[in-house]
Amino acid sequence: MDTRIEGGCLCGGVRYRLSHAPERLCDCHCIDCRRASGAPFVTWGSVRSGDFQLLSGELRRVAYANRVRLFAACCGTQICFRDADDSEWIDVTIASLDSPAPFAPLKTIWTEDRLPWVTIDPSRPAFLQRGQGGG
C-alpha cells in the first residue's frame, strides 16, 4: 500500500512530499490568508520543516507581515506558510494535497476576520486569533 502524502500546484509544475501526516489542522480566516489565496479562508496543516520535500518546480517566496508565504512560481498556487525561513514548522495548504480528504480541520482560527457570510462549523473550537487554543 502506498502511504506517501504528496501534493502540488494547479498546473503540475510544483510537486512536494510530506514524510509525516500534517498536524494542527485548522481553517484560517485571517485577512492575509484570504488575500493570498483569493478564498474566504484557507485550511492548513503543520509539519516539521524537515518533513517537507520539494520534488519538482520552484517556489516563490513572499515575505509579508513578518511571515513567509511560498507560492508555485509557475502558476501562483499557494503551497506553504511559515513564520520565518528557519522556522521549525511549515504549514501546508491542505487543498494542495493530492488526497486532502483525510485531513479535516480540527479548529477555526482568526474568526475576528471572518467574512460575515461564511458559516463556521459549530462542532469545532473557534478562536479570534491564531495563538488562542494552541495553534
C-alpha positions, 0 to 999 in steps of 0.5 A, a space after each residue: 500500500 502506498 502511504 506517501 502524502 504528496 501534493 502540488 500546484 494547479 498546473 503540475 509544475 510544483 510537486 512536494 512530499 510530506 514524510 509525516 501526516 500534517 498536524 494542527 489542522 485548522 481553517 484560517 480566516 485571517 485577512 492575509 490568508 484570504 488575500 493570498 489565496 483569493 478564498 474566504 479562508 484557507 485550511 492548513 496543516 503543520 509539519 516539521 520543516 524537515 518533513 517537507 520535500 520539494 520534488 519538482 518546480 520552484 517556489 516563490 517566496 513572499 515575505 509579508 507581515 513578518 511571515 513567509 508565504 511560498 507560492 508555485 512560481 509557475 502558476 501562483 498556487 499557494 503551497 506553504 506558510 511559515 513564520 520565518 525561513 528557519 522556522 521549525 514548522 511549515 504549514 501546508 495548504 491542505 487543498 494542495 494535497 493530492 488526497 486532502 480528504 483525510 485531513 479535516 480541520 480540527 479548529 477555526 482560527 482568526 474568526 475576528 476576520 471572518 467574512 460575515 457570510 461564511 458559516 463556521 462549523 459549530 462542532 469545532 473550537 473557534 478562536 479570534 486569533 491564531 495563538 488562542 487554543 494552541 495553534 
